[in-house]
């Protein structure tokens, strides 16, 4: 009995129980919704459960990692990520018109997913090194650290990942104290660059944005996803149609129903009440992340914790926004709910960092 208690203490000593409960509950919601979205395909559900288990193990490993080690890995991870992105640009595999994957022999990897963590980690490390002498040039250098991978990823093209990485980097800049005047200037510059960005977009990306304003202008093409998902969300009503009873889902009107549009499946079957419960679970996780950010003892931990938490919030907003038709379809999964292993591992790696920050306060320089 004593040995079992000691083992349990060893396994959970660096795990934030409050955060873990929120994550597990969201994962269970994801598995239940996935079962319905795949018409009871147990192989897909089992595959996702394995993805979740692998991600939880990675989260545990990172949570047990002292933050000094994490800081020392920031630069190498960032450099390796850039090299892999260059490898994708030169030798990456093309699927559906996009070059995002790199075959490394034993498996294929998507290096852009790594940069969702590597970029804020690198920027937080940089600001921590220059905390005592922060000048405008430091913010310029940090912005360049953000733009290098962004320019490589937007060429793949991968608009969803690009937006998330830009968001994660912007949050670091904001939390590092970038003045409101400079932020306003950046927003103006960003608005001025829109014609250039528009010219870089592929035809299907332009159509997605244009159909945001009127999906019916291409009801069977670029607007199809938005039309069908909004019908599904609206038809759920207050209490939903019941688990596995969604007509949009099971009559196959809803596209990408196990990945990007799984929120439409959930909304149709569980309705407004189910959505409020889901949002409450997300708020628990986000709230705990913000508490960890507020309690962080160094510049590095505060910046990386804040960026991870706010980027997680951005995931939720962008996915739900595109499902209900207020944002263009950009291919962002609903965190901890959508089917997929790579994004699951990335998110739980981030949560592992949050737990390490919360549970290793004495190991961080003050």
C-alpha positions in Angstrom: 0.0 0.0 0.0 2.8 2.4 0.9 4.6 1.5 -2.3 1.5 2.2 -4.4 1.0 5.6 -2.7 4.7 6.4 -3.3 4.4 5.5 -7.0 1.2 7.6 -7.4 2.9 10.5 -5.7 5.9 10.1 -8.0 3.7 10.1 -11.1 1.6 13.1 -10.1 4.1 15.3 -8.1 4.5 17.7 -11.1 1.0 17.4 -12.5 -1.4 20.3 -11.9 -4.6 18.4 -11.0 -7.0 21.3 -11.8 -5.6 21.7 -15.3 -5.5 17.9 -15.8 -9.1 17.4 -14.9 -10.2 20.1 -17.4 -8.1 18.5 -20.2 -9.4 14.9 -19.5 -13.0 16.1 -19.5 -12.5 17.8 -22.9 -10.9 14.7 -24.3 -13.8 12.6 -23.2 -16.2 15.0 -24.9 -14.0 14.7 -28.0 -14.1 10.9 -28.0 -17.9 10.8 -27.5 -18.4 13.3 -30.3 -15.9 11.6 -32.6 -17.8 8.3 -32.2 -20.9 9.9 -33.5 -19.1 11.9 -36.2 -17.6 8.7 -37.6 -20.9 6.7 -37.5 -19.6 4.5 -34.7 -16.2 3.8 -36.3 -14.4 2.2 -33.3 -11.0 2.1 -35.2 -11.0 5.9 -35.5 -12.0 6.4 -31.9 -9.4 3.9 -30.7 -6.8 5.7 -32.9 -7.7 9.0 -31.3 -7.5 7.5 -27.8 -4.0 6.3 -28.6 -3.1 9.8 -29.8 -4.4 11.2 -26.6 -2.5 8.7 -24.5 0.7 9.5 -26.4 0.1 13.2 -25.9 -0.6 12.8 -22.2 2.7 10.9 -21.8 4.6 13.8 -23.6 2.8 16.2 -21.3 3.9 14.3 -18.3 7.5 14.2 -19.5 7.6 18.0 -20.2 5.9 18.7 -16.8 8.7 16.8 -15.1 11.3 18.8 -17.0 13.1 21.6 -14.9 12.6 24.9 -16.6 16.3 25.6 -16.9 16.5 22.6 -19.3 13.5 24.0 -21.2 15.2 27.4 -21.6 18.4 25.8 -22.8 16.4 23.9 -25.5 14.6 27.0 -26.8 17.3 28.0 -29.3 18.1 24.5 -30.6 14.4 23.6 -31.1 13.9 26.9 -33.0 16.9 26.3 -35.2 15.9 22.7 -35.9 12.4 23.8 -36.7 13.6 26.4 -39.2 15.9 23.8 -40.9 12.9 21.4 -41.1 10.8 24.1 -42.7 13.5 24.8 -45.2 13.5 21.0 -45.9 9.8 21.1 -46.5 10.2 24.0 -49.0 12.9 22.0 -50.9 11.9 18.4 -50.5 8.4 18.3 -48.9 5.7 16.0 -50.1 2.8 17.7 -51.9 -0.8 16.7 -50.9 -3.9 18.5 -52.2 -1.8 21.3 -53.6 0.0 22.0 -50.4 3.6 21.2 -49.5 3.5 20.7 -45.7 5.0 17.3 -44.9 8.5 16.1 -44.7 9.4 12.4 -45.1 12.2 11.5 -42.8 12.3 7.8 -43.6 10.5 6.1 -40.7 7.5 8.6 -40.8 6.2 11.9 -42.1 6.3 15.0 -39.9 4.7 18.4 -40.2 7.4 20.9 -38.9 5.0 23.8 -38.9 3.2 22.2 -35.9 6.5 22.2 -33.9 6.8 26.0 -34.5 3.6 26.7 -32.6 5.7 26.0 -29.5 9.2 26.7 -30.8 8.4 30.4 -31.8 7.0 31.6 -28.5 9.6 29.6 -26.6 12.4 31.2 -28.6 10.9 34.7 -28.2 10.3 34.3 -24.5 14.0 33.1 -24.1 15.2 36.1 -26.1 13.3 38.6 -24.0 14.4 36.9 -20.8 18.0 37.3 -21.8 17.6 41.0 -22.5 15.1 41.8 -19.7 17.3 44.3 -17.9 18.1 46.3 -21.1 15.0 46.1 -23.3 15.0 48.5 -26.2 13.1 49.0 -29.4 15.7 47.0 -31.3 15.0 44.0 -29.1 11.3 44.0 -30.2 12.4 44.3 -33.8 14.7 41.3 -33.4 11.9 39.3 -31.7 9.6 40.2 -34.6 12.1 38.9 -37.1 12.3 35.7 -35.1 8.5 35.4 -35.6 8.5 36.4 -39.3 11.2 33.9 -40.4 9.1 30.8 -39.8 5.9 32.6 -40.8 7.2 33.4 -44.3 8.2 29.8 -44.8 4.9 28.4 -43.6 2.7 30.8 -45.6 4.4 29.5 -48.7 3.3 25.9 -48.1 0.5 27.2 -48.0 -1.0 26.8 -44.5 -3.0 29.8 -43.5 -4.4 28.3 -40.3 -1.1 27.4 -38.8 0.3 30.8 -40.0 -2.4 32.7 -38.1 -1.8 30.7 -34.9 2.0 31.2 -35.0 1.5 34.9 -35.6 -0.9 35.0 -32.7 1.5 33.2 -30.4 4.3 35.6 -31.3 2.1 38.6 -30.9 1.1 37.6 -27.4 4.7 37.3 -26.4 5.4 40.8 -27.8 2.3 42.2 -25.9 3.2 40.5 -22.6 6.8 41.7 -23.0 5.6 45.3 -22.7 5.5 46.5 -26.3 4.0 50.0 -26.2 0.5 50.7 -27.4 1.9 53.2 -29.9 4.1 50.7 -31.5 1.4 48.1 -31.5 -0.9 50.5 -33.3 1.8 51.2 -35.8 2.2 47.4 -36.4 -1.5 47.1 -36.9 -1.5 49.9 -39.4 1.5 48.3 -41.2 -0.3 45.0 -41.2 -3.4 46.6 -42.7 -1.2 48.2 -45.3 0.4 44.9 -46.2 -3.0 43.2 -46.9 -2.8 43.9 -50.7 0.6 42.1 -50.7 -0.7 39.2 -48.7 -3.7 39.0 -50.9 -1.5 38.7 -54.0 0.4 35.8 -52.3 -2.7 33.8 -51.5 -3.8 30.9 -53.6 -7.1 31.0 -55.5 -8.9 28.7 -53.1 -7.8 30.9 -50.1 -9.2 34.0 -51.8 -12.5 32.2 -52.5 -12.8 31.2 -48.9 -12.5 34.8 -47.7 -14.9 36.2 -50.3 -17.5 33.6 -49.6 -17.4 34.5 -45.9 -19.5 37.6 -46.8 -21.9 35.6 -48.9 -21.5 31.8 -48.8 -24.4 31.3 -51.2 -22.5 32.8 -54.1 -20.6 29.5 -54.3 -23.0 27.2 -52.5 -21.6 24.0 -53.9 -17.9 25.1 -53.7 -16.1 27.4 -51.3 -19.3 28.3 -49.5 -20.5 24.7 -49.0 -18.6 24.1 -45.7 -20.0 27.3 -44.1 -23.6 26.7 -45.2 -23.7 23.1 -44.0 -22.0 23.8 -40.7 -24.3 26.8 -39.8 -27.3 24.7 -40.7 -26.1 22.0 -38.3 -25.4 24.4 -35.5 -28.7 26.2 -35.8 -30.7 22.9 -36.1 -29.4 21.8 -32.7 -31.7 24.3 -31.0 -31.5 24.6 -27.2 -31.2 20.9 -26.1 -29.9 19.4 -29.4 -31.2 16.4 -31.4 -29.5 13.8 -29.2 -26.3 11.9 -29.4 -26.0 10.2 -32.9 -29.2 11.8 -34.0 -27.8 14.7 -36.0 -29.2 14.7 -39.5 -26.6 16.9 -41.1 -23.9 14.6 -39.7 -25.4 11.2 -40.4 -26.8 12.1 -43.8 -23.3 13.2 -44.8 -24.1 16.8 -45.6 -21.5 18.0 -43.1 -17.9 18.0 -44.5 -14.7 17.3 -42.4 -17.0 16.3 -39.6 -14.4 14.5 -37.5 -11.7 17.2 -37.8 -12.3 20.9 -38.5 -16.1 20.9 -38.3 -16.6 18.5 -35.3 -18.0 21.5 -33.4 -21.0 21.5 -35.8 -21.5 17.8 -35.0 -21.4 18.5 -31.3 -23.7 21.6 -31.6 -26.3 19.7 -33.6 -26.5 16.8 -31.2 -26.2 18.7 -27.8 -27.6 22.1 -28.6 -27.1 25.4 -26.8 -26.9 23.8 -23.4 -24.2 21.4 -24.6 -22.3 24.4 -26.0 -22.4 26.2 -22.7 -21.0 23.2 -20.9 -18.2 22.9 -23.5 -17.4 26.6 -23.1 -17.3 26.2 -19.4 -14.8 23.4 -19.6 -12.7 25.5 -21.9 -12.9 28.5 -19.5 -11.7 26.2 -16.7 -8.5 25.3 -18.7 -8.0 28.9 -19.8 -8.6 30.3 -16.4 -6.1 27.9 -14.8 -3.6 28.9 -17.5 -4.0 32.6 -16.7 -3.6 31.9 -13.0 -0.3 30.1 -13.8 0.8 33.0 -15.9 0.0 35.5 -13.1 2.0 33.5 -10.6 5.0 33.0 -12.9 8.2 34.1 -11.2 10.4 35.1 -14.2 10.1 37.0 -17.5 10.6 33.7 -19.4 7.9 31.7 -17.6 5.4 34.6 -17.7 5.8 35.1 -21.4 5.6 31.5 -22.4 2.7 30.7 -20.1 0.7 33.6 -21.3 1.4 32.9 -24.9 0.4 29.2 -24.6 -2.8 30.1 -22.8 -3.9 32.9 -25.1 -3.0 30.8 -28.2 -5.2 28.0 -26.9 -8.0 30.5 -26.6 -7.3 31.6 -30.2 -7.6 28.0 -31.4 -11.1 27.9 -29.8 -12.2 31.2 -31.2 -11.0 30.6 -34.7 -12.5 27.1 -35.0 -15.9 28.0 -33.6 -15.8 31.3 -35.6 -15.4 29.5 -38.9 -18.0 26.8 -38.0 -20.7 29.4 -37.3 -19.7 31.5 -40.3 -18.1 34.7 -38.8 -14.5 33.7 -39.9 -13.2 32.2 -43.1 -12.5 28.5 -43.2 -8.7 28.2 -42.4 -8.3 24.6 -41.3 -7.9 25.1 -37.5 -9.0 22.1 -35.3 -11.1 22.4 -32.2 -8.5 21.9 -29.4 -8.7 18.5 -27.6 -11.9 17.6 -29.5 -11.0 17.3 -33.2 -9.5 14.1 -34.6 -5.7 14.2 -35.1 -2.5 13.3 -33.4 -0.1 16.1 -34.3 -2.2 19.0 -33.0 -3.1 17.0 -29.9 0.6 16.4 -29.1 1.4 20.1 -29.7 -1.3 21.3 -27.4 -0.5 18.9 -24.6 3.2 19.7 -24.9 2.1 23.3 -24.2 0.1 22.2 -21.2 3.1 20.3 -20.0 5.1 23.5 -20.1 2.4 25.2 -18.1 2.5 22.5 -15.4 6.3 22.7 -15.3 6.0 26.4 -14.7 3.4 25.9 -11.9 5.1 23.0 -10.2 8.8 24.0 -10.4 8.8 27.5 -8.9 11.9 26.9 -6.8 13.9 25.7 -9.9 13.4 28.9 -11.7 15.8 31.8 -11.2 14.2 34.8 -9.4 
